[in-house]
Amino acid sequence: PDMGDAGRMPPPLTAIEEKLQSQWLHQVLNGQAPTIRHYLKTRMPHFQDFSTYFPIPRQSEREDQSKAVPVNPELAELTSAGSKLVGPSGLNCVTCHRWDQRPSLGIDGMDLIHAKLRLRKEWLKPFLENPSKFLPNTLMPSFWPDGIAAHQAILKGDSERQIEAIIAFLRESQKPPQDYPLNQPNTYELTPKNKPIIQRTFMEGVGTRAILVGFPQGIHMAYDAQKCGPALS
């Protein structure tokens, strides 16, 4: 229920071949892919031997093979930066997303470990830039509005490199994001010490678009970005 429409409505099929890798799409159509949206009660039916009658996945596979990704000499640096961006000290994606079946720290959203096998890089980049353009009912915010990075300390606030770093981490790493807490969901605490902490989350009494601001002085505020005003203090 915390996810609103995103928790009950399947994603759109628009440009699905641009989004999903051909092998994954083949598994989905034949009912062999793992359950990704475990929070959805809606389930897709299985079509046995679907590819025998509708061989689009095989056509896509030939297209995939023709799109070789060039070797990036900065891959190690980007993967490390992406690990930090996905983790709590970066953009804190693990607040809403699982990692390798480990529950997220907040709402129990989609598992990021499957992104490497599921999503095409060409689709993932514009999606990260503007999630609501692809999924109108998504709760995922844009961390680079108007091309400006919300987190300026990583990769010098370079929006393009930050997005490339997240993609590199999702595609290359099987390890948890940097600083992934060992706490169980809903048991961790953020304590501002030397500077304020800003946390994007979902909060009872505030809503699904809450922005929390904690100050070292012990004064904390919660803003409702939907109504554009303070909600709790």
C-alpha positions in Angstrom: 0.0 0.0 0.0 2.9 2.4 0.7 3.7 2.3 -3.0 0.4 3.6 -4.3 -0.4 2.8 -7.9 3.2 1.6 -8.5 2.4 -1.2 -6.0 -0.7 -2.5 -7.8 -0.4 -1.7 -11.5 1.9 -3.6 -13.9 4.4 -1.5 -15.9 3.5 -0.4 -19.4 4.5 -2.5 -22.4 5.5 0.6 -24.5 8.9 0.0 -26.2 9.4 -3.2 -24.2 12.0 -4.5 -26.6 14.0 -1.3 -26.0 13.8 -1.9 -22.3 14.5 -5.6 -21.8 17.4 -7.7 -23.0 16.3 -10.4 -25.4 17.2 -13.4 -23.2 15.2 -12.0 -20.3 12.2 -11.2 -22.6 12.4 -14.8 -23.9 12.2 -16.1 -20.3 9.3 -13.8 -19.4 7.2 -14.8 -22.4 7.8 -18.5 -21.6 7.1 -18.1 -17.9 10.7 -18.9 -16.8 11.8 -15.5 -15.4 12.0 -15.0 -11.6 9.3 -12.9 -10.0 10.7 -9.3 -10.1 7.8 -7.3 -8.7 7.0 -9.5 -5.6 4.8 -6.8 -4.2 2.3 -6.9 -7.1 -0.7 -9.2 -6.7 -1.3 -9.0 -10.4 0.5 -11.8 -12.2 1.3 -12.3 -15.9 0.0 -15.6 -17.3 2.5 -18.1 -18.8 2.5 -18.8 -22.5 4.0 -22.2 -23.2 6.4 -22.3 -26.2 5.5 -18.7 -26.9 8.6 -18.1 -29.0 7.6 -20.9 -31.4 4.7 -18.7 -32.6 6.1 -15.2 -31.9 9.9 -15.2 -32.5 10.6 -11.5 -31.7 13.0 -12.3 -28.8 15.2 -14.2 -31.2 15.2 -11.3 -33.7 16.1 -9.0 -30.8 18.9 -11.4 -29.8 20.5 -10.9 -33.2 20.2 -7.1 -32.7 21.8 -7.4 -29.3 24.9 -9.2 -30.7 25.4 -6.3 -33.2 25.6 -3.8 -30.4 28.9 -4.5 -28.8 29.7 -2.3 -25.8 33.2 -0.7 -26.1 35.6 -1.3 -23.2 35.6 1.7 -20.8 39.1 2.3 -19.2 37.4 4.1 -16.3 35.1 1.1 -15.6 36.7 0.4 -12.2 36.4 4.0 -11.0 32.9 4.3 -12.3 31.8 1.0 -10.6 33.3 2.1 -7.3 31.5 5.5 -7.6 28.3 3.8 -8.6 28.5 1.5 -5.5 28.6 4.6 -3.3 25.8 6.4 -5.2 23.4 3.4 -4.8 24.3 3.1 -1.1 23.2 5.1 1.9 26.0 7.6 1.7 25.0 8.5 -1.9 21.5 8.6 -3.4 20.4 5.9 -1.0 18.6 3.7 -3.6 18.5 0.9 -1.0 15.9 2.8 1.0 13.3 1.5 -1.6 15.1 -1.3 -3.5 16.1 -4.8 -2.5 19.6 -6.0 -3.1 20.1 -9.7 -3.8 16.9 -10.7 -1.9 17.8 -8.6 1.1 14.9 -6.4 2.1 15.3 -2.7 1.5 15.5 -0.3 4.4 12.1 1.2 3.7 9.4 0.0 1.3 10.3 -3.4 -0.1 10.7 -2.5 -3.8 12.3 -4.2 -6.8 15.6 -6.1 -6.5 18.4 -4.2 -8.2 20.5 -7.4 -8.6 18.5 -8.4 -11.6 19.2 -5.1 -13.5 22.2 -6.6 -15.2 20.3 -9.4 -16.8 17.1 -7.5 -17.5 17.7 -4.0 -18.7 19.4 -2.5 -21.7 21.9 0.3 -21.0 20.3 2.4 -23.8 17.0 2.3 -21.9 18.3 2.6 -18.4 20.2 5.9 -18.9 17.2 8.0 -20.0 15.1 6.2 -17.4 17.4 7.3 -14.6 17.3 10.8 -15.9 13.5 11.0 -15.8 11.8 8.0 -14.3 8.3 9.4 -14.5 8.5 9.8 -18.3 8.7 6.0 -18.5 6.6 5.0 -15.5 4.0 7.7 -14.8 2.9 6.1 -11.5 6.5 5.6 -10.2 7.6 6.9 -6.8 11.2 7.1 -7.9 12.4 10.7 -8.1 14.8 12.3 -10.6 18.2 12.8 -9.0 19.4 15.0 -11.9 16.6 17.5 -12.5 17.5 19.8 -15.4 20.8 18.0 -15.6 22.0 19.1 -12.1 23.1 16.4 -9.8 21.4 16.2 -6.4 24.6 14.8 -4.9 27.5 17.1 -5.7 30.2 15.3 -3.6 30.6 12.2 -5.9 32.4 12.5 -9.2 32.4 16.3 -8.7 28.7 16.4 -9.3 29.0 15.4 -13.0 25.5 14.2 -13.8 26.5 12.2 -16.9 29.3 10.4 -15.1 27.1 9.7 -12.1 24.5 8.0 -14.3 27.2 6.0 -16.1 28.6 5.0 -12.7 25.3 3.7 -11.5 24.8 1.7 -14.7 28.4 0.4 -14.4 27.8 -0.8 -10.8 24.5 -2.5 -11.7 26.1 -4.2 -14.6 29.4 -5.2 -13.2 29.1 -5.8 -9.5 27.5 -8.6 -7.5 28.6 -7.1 -4.2 26.2 -5.0 -2.0 26.4 -1.2 -2.4 29.0 0.6 -0.4 28.1 1.2 3.3 25.1 -1.1 3.0 23.9 -1.3 6.6 23.6 -4.5 8.5 20.5 -3.3 10.2 17.2 -4.9 9.5 14.5 -2.8 7.8 13.0 0.0 9.8 15.6 -0.3 12.6 18.4 2.0 11.4 18.9 5.6 12.6 20.4 8.6 10.9 22.2 11.0 13.3 23.3 14.4 12.0 26.6 15.4 13.6 28.5 18.0 11.7 26.0 19.0 9.1 22.3 18.5 8.2 21.1 15.3 6.7 18.5 15.3 3.9 16.6 12.0 3.4 14.0 11.3 0.7 11.6 8.6 2.0 8.0 7.5 2.6 6.6 8.5 6.0 3.3 7.9 7.8 1.6 11.2 8.4 3.6 12.9 5.6 3.0 10.7 2.5 4.9 9.0 -0.2 6.9 12.1 -1.2 8.4 13.0 2.2 11.7 15.0 2.5 13.2 14.7 5.9 15.8 17.2 7.2 17.8 16.6 10.4 20.0 19.1 12.0 22.9 18.6 14.5 21.1 20.8 17.0 18.4 18.2 17.3 15.7 20.1 15.4 14.2 17.9 12.6 11.6 18.7 9.9 9.5 16.7 7.5 8.3 18.3 4.3 5.6 17.0 2.0 6.8 17.5 -1.5 3.4 16.7 -2.9 1.8 19.7 -1.1 5.0 21.8 -1.1 5.0 22.6 2.6 6.2 21.4 6.0 4.3 18.5 7.6 6.0 17.5 10.8 8.7 18.9 13.2 
